[in-house]
Amino acid sequence: MKDLNALPEKIIGLMNKGVKIPNPYSVDIGDEVDIARIAGAGVIFYSGTKIYGEKMLIGPGTKLGYESPVTVVDCQLGSDVELKGGFFKKTIFLDKSNMASGAQVREGCILEEEANGSHTVGLKQTILFPFVTIGSLVNFCDCFMAGGTSRRDHSEVGSSYIHFNYTPNQDKATASLIGDVPRGVMLNRPPIFLGGQGGLVGPARIGYGTVIAAGTVYRGDSPEGGKLIHGNMESVFTEREFLTGYYGNVGSKIENNILYLANLLALKEWYRHTRKPFFAMRDQGPALYEGAMDKLDMAFTERLNRFKVLSEKMERSIGIVEGLAQGEKGRQLIAQKKKFIENWGKIEDCLTGNREEAVAGEKRDALCEIIKKRIDAGETDYIKTIQSLDAEESSIGTQWLQAIVDQIHGDSSLFLS
């Protein structure tokens, strides 16, 4: 029998504070990890667990590595989180979220309460609102997804689904809004269903209540919601010359990028004013809140950088269009791209100038007062509090956040019209 006293000091410290480690010699804790940020009650590290990063935070009831070895780097984990196997880096997992084995969840992800994925899921720069469920063998990077009201009524991504987020012209200004922030935060919207063995070509906007049938690769926008979308199962192939660096009409691509960024700004305001008090009431809450805001900043920076790269690619595209001699259509495409290039700085200023902080302040303050009264009355659960709001109260919050999205979108679009 091995001498437990020969274990690394941090392993002994974790076991002394109540962390269950059935096979402690198989667990690796980085020298930089602060074990004071790891709870003891109900926490289990199974064989093959590796934890690294000075920003690591682990809440009570969390279980790591039950199905297969797991590596967790600079993540923040709330209460009762289960990461059953795989690799996780610079992501926040809020209470009762979970991922099965084989997952690879990289930088800039937020999984809110009870969001979950089955085996072999790849995420990066992905935000999942409460209850959203991801099937097996899914690649779902650069997405926001909301919808649903509970674990029995949730938005779902079917198995073997792909969000196509990289173009032949090597840009990734392709993030998709599946749902939206202003309505999604109220946790009262119909779920969205993306059928298995299908795909979504970003950037796209999909509304609540939408069903995209299994086997469909969708290349459009359907923001109004409530639609059944299915593709023709017969394959029709076309062939034409591919011009590297050529972009046709980029109007919808630009608009979808602006709307995605505007939704991120609205979500930051929601966390800053509405979610923050709930974090403040719990152990490790301030650190968990800090982790969430850090991920939102990462998400915004990523999307803004990708958007900027897209603007820089317009110069080459203009040269190609000029060489094609396409008449009036070509002149319109050139004018569109020139506006994008010439006004990028102004668009960036609209997106980074903190305008969201001054929008619809009366609505924001009214909702915050409603939330404060709930908290003062003894309510501490975020999900229950938001779902207890009546239609008029939740409408106040939606109007506030939608005003932010509309303001940012409107101000930015002025330089493109």
Buried (B, 14 or more C-beta within 10 A) or exposed (E): EEEEEEBBEBBBBBBEBEBBBEEBEBBBBBEEBEBEBBBBEBBBBBBBBBBBBEBBBBBBBBBBBBBBBBBBBBBBBBBBBBBBBBBBBBBBBBBBBBBBBBBBBBBBBBBBBBBBBBBBBBBBBBBBBBBBBBBBBBBBBBBBBBBBBEEEEBBBBBBBBBBBBEBEBEBBBBBBBBBBBBBBBBBBBBBBBBBBBBBBBBBBBBBBBBBBBBBBBBEEBBBEBEEEBBEEEEEEEEEEEEBEBBBEEBEEBBBBBBBBBBBBBBBBBBBBBBBBBBBEEBEBBEBBBBBBBBBBEBBBBBBBEBBBEBBEBBEBBBEBBEEEEEEEEBEEBBEBBEBBBEBBEBBBBBBEEEBBBEBBEEBBEBBBEBBEEBBEEEBEBBBEBBBEBEEEBBBBBBBBBBBBBBBBBEBBBEBBE
